[in-house]
Amino acid sequence: MTLESTNRWESLTAKVSAKYGGEPSEESLLFLIGLHEWGDYPPGEEKRVKADLIQLGVLVLLERAGFMRRTGVDAEGWPTWERTQPIPSWSPGEQRRFLREAIIDYFAEIWEL
């Protein structure tokens, strides 16, 4: 990540920490994105719902980057998706960099960072 991205990441995590407590991880931020996109905490078994919200957060970020497209909703109301272009075979470091920058951009649109 660039110095600017690092500063924006630190600003985001400080803001989330002040609002919710604790040091947020990428996973917890993906959960918040999924929750924001869903609009409310959905019914269901807690562990599965949390995993589904994290997955929704990932898919939203991939959609924003042009890799995925929403195609509708399933019987439970969850969005369905299709890949619009191949997702690169990133190294773990590249995946983390992509996720962090995409998370920063997402929150920059809903919060002032």
N, C-alpha and C positions, 0 to 999 in steps of 0.2 A: 504494500500500500504506500501511496505517496504521503508526504508529511501532511498535506492538506486532508487527505482521507483519514489519516491517523488522528488528526485533531478533531475532525467531524465525528469519528467513531467515539472518541473520548467524550465529546460534548453530548452525543446521543446517550451513551451509557450512564453519564452523570445525571442526565435529565430523567431517564427511566429509573435509575436508582433512587433519586429524590422522590419520584412519584410513587414507586412500588416497594422500595427498600431492597437491599441486597445488590450484589453485582450481577447485572444481567449477562447471560450467555447468548450466543447466536441462537441456540434452541429456544430460549425463553422469548427472544425477540421475534422469531418465526411464529411462535405461539401467539404473541400479541398481534402480529399481522393477520394470522388466520382468524383470530377472534374479531378483529376489526372488520375484516371482509365478511365474516359470517353475520356479524351484527349483534350477537348475543351468545351466551354459552349454550350450546345445543344439548338436548337431552341425550342420555345414553350412559353407558359404563364409562366412568371417569378416565381410566387409563386409555381406552380406545378413543374417546373424544379428544383428549389431549394430543394423541398421536395424529389423529385426523386434522386437527387445527394446525399442527406443525407442518404436516404435509400440504395443507391448503396454503400456508404461508410460503412454502417453497415454490409451489406451482404458480402462485400469483407473481412471485419475483421472476420466474422463468417466462411467464406470459409477458411481463413488462419488458423483458429483454428480447422478446420475439421468438422464443423457442417453443412456446405452447400457446394454444388457443382454446378458450372455453367453447364447448359444443352444446351444452345444455345442463340438465340436472338429472341425478339418478332418483330412484324411488324414495330415498330418505331425504332428498333435497340438497345433497352435496353436488357441487359442480362436477361435470365431466369434462375431459380435456382430450386434445389430440396434439401431437407434436407437429410443429410447423417447419422445423428444420432440425438437423442433428445437433444434439448437445455435445459440445467438445469433450474429448477425453482429457479432462484437466487433472493435473496432479493434485494431491490433497491441499497443498499450499495455494494453488490457483483456484480451487473450489472455495476455499475459505475467503480468499481475496474477493472473488465474485460475490459470494453471499454477503460479506460485510459491506461492500460498496452498494449492492442492491438494497440491502436493509437501510443503509444511510439515506439513499435516494428516496425510498418509500417513506420513511419517517420525516424527511425534509419536506415532503408534500403535505403531511398532516400536522406536523409540529414545526415551530420555528427553531431551526438549529443554527 
